[in-house]
Amino acid sequence: MGTATESMDTERLWGGTVAALFVALVGGALVFPERVYYGFVWHYFWGPVVADAKSAQCAVYADGSVSFLTDAAACRAAAEPVAYPGYTLVSEVGYALTMLLALLGVVFLLRRIDVGRDRGLFYALFPYMLFGGALRVLEDAFDGLSAADAAISFPWNTLIISPVIYFTMFAITLAALLASVWLRDSGATESYYYSLAGVGTGLLAATVGYLSVLAFTTDNVSLHPQITAVVLVGATLVTWLTWEAVERYAPEVNRGTGQMGLVVIWAHAVDGVANVVGIDWAKELGLPADLVPKHPVNRALIGVGEQFPEPVIQLVGTAWPFLVVKIVAAVFVVWVFDEQIFEESPRYAILLLVAIVAVGLGPGTRDMLRATFGI
């Protein structure tokens, strides 16, 4: 009885926190629109999404209206607030806190429907992490197409632009999970794992298939399968070497996660290798130009790589510090998730690992497929 009451109190505390934050944000935006909405919400969160959706260099708010600029010099000369496509440190912190709150809410939901205590949910959700990255590439492909050729145009394309796409993916995944649990409870299937994984795999195949069609029917999209091959082989090799080192020299690191730890490291290896390939070696692998990093942390780490002597840069490029940091961080995460965490709160541990994999595999898949389809 005490456990049920304690759980209910925790849910109420979570609900009250979410409601208070929502009221503060909406109320502040209504009472102080210039400072709260345009100076914070629009500047760091919504403005970058709209600028990306409009394929603009930046979006500028001034005198009650928003304009979209296509000239980088004009963006630099404009008075704040100016929103650029991509992420900022402020937005990344905001999204991380939002993700943690959302994960807590999902834990409460999974407890209500009595799923997620075993590791099958982790593996069943794996295709959705790949699907999210592939879906984001669709919007990249639509940027260079006419309104008639693009399947989704503004404002609907904002649904598949980061970070809104994370909410879109959350809704799709939640719907698939609830439908799969319903099929299990109705006796149509013995387990919800296979139907859940099947939906995600089907969505991933359809998205990549549509990108392949665009590669053969439009000039904006091309096909470079060697990019995917190099990224996947490279990420698998890095993961194998890391895993072997952990198993040999520090086996206690992956005692809690087991094989899930291997997936965590591989996901972030894909992200790291995709960045190295796209930023440093895309031209050598057949693309007309190297890709440009959008994340501030990524750009900062590339700046570290640029400090090395020119012969080193010519040999290994400048993006490799990002790969090193990703692997070190992934191993640290695997080490933190010990056996005690899974015993005390298995649902939260599994969902947090899902989110950690998605943070690596989503952007990594996007970078890999962007290069693969020459976008």
Number of C-alpha atoms within 10 A of each C-alpha: 6 7 8 9 10 11 14 13 12 14 17 12 12 17 13 12 13 16 12 12 11 12 12 12 14 16 14 15 18 12 11 13 16 18 14 18 21 23 17 18 17 22 24 25 26 19 25 27 26 23 24 23 23 21 17 19 19 25 26 20 21 14 6 7 7 13 12 18 18 14 11 11 10 12 20 11 9 15 11 14 18 25 26 23 24 20 20 19 12 12 19 17 11 13 16 12 12 12 16 13 15 15 18 18 17 16 21 18 14 18 14 9 11 11 16 19 18 11 17 15 21 20 16 20 23 20 19 25 25 24 25 26 28 27 23 26 26 25 21 20 20 22 19 16 16 10 12 8 12 16 13 17 18 11 10 11 24 22 20 24 24 20 20 16 18 21 15 17 18 15 12 14 18 14 13 20 23 15 15 23 22 15 16 16 13 10 10 11 15 13 15 24 19 16 20 26 20 17 20 24 19 13 18 21 16 15 20 18 12 12 22 15 14 21 19 12 11 13 10 16 23 21 20 18 14 13 25 20 13 16 27 19 14 18 23 18 14 20 22 15 12 19 20 13 12 15 14 10 10 13 13 13 20 24 16 19 24 14 11 19 23 18 22 25 29 26 30 30 31 30 26 31 28 32 27 24 26 28 22 22 20 21 15 12 19 15 20 10 16 17 21 12 17 13 14 14 15 18 15 15 18 20 14 15 19 16 11 12 9 10 9 13 16 10 8 13 20 21 29 22 20 24 23 15 16 21 24 14 14 24 21 14 19 23 19 15 21 18 15 11 16 18 12 10 12 18 27 21 21 25 22 19 21 21 19 16 24 24 17 23 29 25 27 26 28 23 31 28 27 27 31 24 23 21 21
